[in-house]
Amino acid sequence: MVNSISNSRYPLLILLSIFCFFSNSCKDDDANPEPQEDFVADLYANTTDLEIIVGYETGAEPYITYASRDAWNVSLSNIDKLLSSKNIDIQGPTKLSEMTDFGSLEQNNYSKQNILDLAADIQKHSNKDDQKGITIVFLDGYYIKDGVILDQVLGVNFGSTSVVAIFKPVVNASSSSKAEQTLVEQSTIAHEIGHAIGLVNNGVRATSAHHDEANGAHCTNTECVMYWMNGAGDVSKFITPFLTGNEVDLFGSQCIADIEAK
C-alpha cells in the first residue's frame, strides 16, 4: 500500500501510482457499469480517429505547461505511439480554451455516477462508428466509493467505459513542485487511458507474462506507466528527460506489443 506522498524526493513513479492506493482503485470494475459500453471491443473494430475530450471543474484546471513546455504532449504523444500500429489518429486539447469548464460543482467528493454523468455531458461521439472519444473530467475533490472517501486516488477509469476522472487535490498533494505535479498529472492520464484502451489484459490480451494479476489490470514491468506502484529510482531519473525536452516512453515494450498484436 502506498502512503500519502508530498515529498518531492520520492520517486516520480511512486507519485504516479498513488492512483493505485488500493490494488484496483485506478481501474474500477464495479459490476454493471453505466452506461453499458464495451469501449475496447468497439475501439479496435473500426476506429480511424480517437479524440481525447476534456472537461474540468473550476479550480481543477489541468496543467497546460511545465518549464515552458507543452504539458499535454506527454500523454498525447505516448498514446499516439501506443496506438501507432492501429493507424488511429489521436486528437486532443493542449489549451484550456479547447476544454470544457464545468464551473463550480459545489461538492467535495464524487461518486462513480457523478463522474459518468459529467462525462456524458461532454462526450461528442457515440463510440460506435469510426470516430470515437475518451472523456477525461478533472475534479476539485476526491473519489468516493461505497461511502468511503479515497483521498489518495489520483485517477480512475470505470469498467469497460471510455470515462476517466482525475482528482486534482491528490495531484497537487503529490509534490511541492509544479513541474512534478504536471508530470504526475500527465502520467496519470496516460495510465488511465491505458486502462480504457485495454491494458493490461483488460480487453487486450497480454502476449507475454507481464500481467500483474494480484494488482488488477497492471503491468509487472517496473519501468512501465502501467505498473501499479513503482518504488525504485530517484525522482530526477524520470523528471530530467522531460525537463530537458527529451521524449520519454511511458509504456513498456510488453504493453506496446500487446496493442500491436490486437
N, C-alpha and C positions, 0 to 999 in steps of 0.2 A: 504494500500500500504506500502511496506517495503522499508525504505530508505537504501542507501548505508551503509554498515557496515564494519568498520575496527577496532573497539574497542573490545578487547578480553573479556571485561566484559559483552558483550551482550550474551544472552542465545544461546547455540550452535544451538538449533533447529531453532532459528531465522536465524542464519548463514546458516543453511542447506536450508532454504526456500527462499533465495534470488532468486533462480531459478523461484520462483513464484511471481516476482515483479509485473507482470500483472497476473490476475487470471488464465489465460490459457497459460502463456508463457512457462511453462515447459512441457506442453502437447499440442503440436502444431497440431491442427486438420484442417489444410488447406484442402480445397476441392481437390479431385482427387490426393491423394499422389502418388508420383512416386518413385520407381517402384510400380505398383499396387500390393498390398500384403494384406493378412489378416492373420497376423502372429499369433494372438491369437487363431483363429479357427484352424490353422494348428498345433500350439504348442500342444493343448490338444487332437488332433486327434490320434496321433500315436508316440509321441516323447519318445525315450529312453535316448538320450544324448543331452545335451544343452551346447554348447561351447560359452564362452564369449571371443570374438576376439577383440583385442585392437590395435589401431594404434595411433601414436602421431606425431605432428609436432615438429621438433627440437626447443627446448626452451619451450615446453609444456609437458615435460615428466611427466607421472603420478608419484606420490609419491609411494615409494616402502616400506618404513619402517617409523615407528614413535616410539620413545622411545625404540629402538632396537627390535621392534615387527613387524610382517608381516602385512603391511597395508591392503593388498588385502584379508586377511582373514575376515575383517569386512564385506565387501559386499558379498563375495562369500559364506561365512558361512550362512549369513542371507537369501540369495536367495536359498541356499540348504535347509534350514529349511522350507522356504515358500513353496517349491515345493516337500517336502518330501513325502506328501501323494500321489503324482503322480508317484513315483518311477522313477523320471528323474535324471540321473547322471549329476551333474554340473561340468564342467571343465573350468578352467580359468587360465590366466597367473599370476605369482607372481613376475617375474623379467622382467626388460626391455629387456633382450635378448630374451624373449618369446613374445615380441610385435613387431610391425612393425614401423620403423622410416620412416616417410614420407619425411624427410629432411626439408629444409626451404621452406615454401609455398609462402613467399613474399607477403602476403596480411594481412590486419589488421582486416577485417570483413568477415563473412562467411554467405552466403545465404543458404536456405534450399537445393537448388540444388547442391551447392558446397559440402555440407556435405553428401548428398546422393551419389554423385559421389565418394568421398573419401571412404565412407563405402563400396561401391560396389567393390573397388579395393582390399579390404582385406577380404571380405566375402568368406568363403570356402564352404558354403552349399547352396543347392537350397531351403532349408527350406520346402520341400515337403515330404521328406522321414523321417525316424525315428531319423536322426541326424540333429540337427538344430544349428544355430548360431545367437547370438546377437552381433552386431558390435558397438564398442564404439570408437569414434575419439576424441582425445584431441587436442585442437587448441589454438594457441598463438594469440588469437583475440576474437572478440565479435560476437554475433549473430546479423544479420541484417534481418529485416522483413519489407516488403513494404517500403524499403528505409530508415527505421528508425534503428539506431544502439541501441541495447538493452544491454547497458553496465552493467546491474545488473542481467543479466540472467546467472545463474551458469551452467544449463544444459537443454537439450531439447530432447524429443522423438517425432517423426513425425507420426501423424495419426495412422494407423494400421500397421506400419512397425516395423522391428526389429533393427532400427537405433537409436543410442543415441549419442549425442555430449556433451562434457564437455569443458567449456571455461575457460582456465587456468588463465588469468588475474583476473577474478572475484573470482576464488578460492583463489588466492594469496592475494587479497584485503580483504578477509573475516576476517583475523586475522593477528597479527604480530607473532603469534606462529606457527612454522612449524607443531607441533603435531596437533594443532587445524585445520590448513589448510588441513592436511592429512585426518582428520576425517570428515571435511566438504566435501572433495572430495569423500571419500568413501560412505558417506551417500547420497550424490547426485547421485552417481552411483546406489545405491540400490533403490532410489526413481524413477529414470528414467527407470530402468529395471522393477520396479513395474508397471509403466505405460505400458511398452512394452508387459508385460505378462497379461495385462487385468485389472489392478486396476486403479481407483475404479469405478466399473460399466462401465468399458471400454472394454467390451468383456467378462468379467467375472461378472456375475450378483451379485449384493450386496444381501446378505442373511439376513441383518439386516439394520436398519435405520442409516447408518453411511456415506452415500454418501453426500458429501458437494456439492450439485448441483450448488450453487451460485458461486463456485470457480472451476468448471470443474470436472475433474476426480480425486477428492481428498477426504480425509477421515475427518470426524468430530472429530475423536479421537486425542486430542492434544498431546498424547504421542506416536503416530504412525508416522513413517517417511513419510507416505503418506498425512499427514496433510499439508495444503498449507502454513501455517505460524504459527510457534509456538512462542508465546510471553510470555511464563511463565517459571519460574525456573531460577536457577543460572547455569552458564556455567559449574561449577565444578560438578554439579549433573550428567551431561552427559559425561564429559571428564574423571572423576576419574575412573569409572568402566573400561574404555578402557585402561587407563594408568597403572592400577593395574593388567591387564591381565585377567580380568573377561570378560566373554562373555556377550554381550548386544543384546537383541532382538529389532531390529529396527521396525519391523512390528507389529502392534497391533493385538489383538485377532480377531477383526472383519474381517480384511483383510485376515488373515490366514484361518478363517472359510469360506470365500468366495472361496478361492482357493481349499480348501478341498471339497467343495460342487460342484465344476465344473466337 
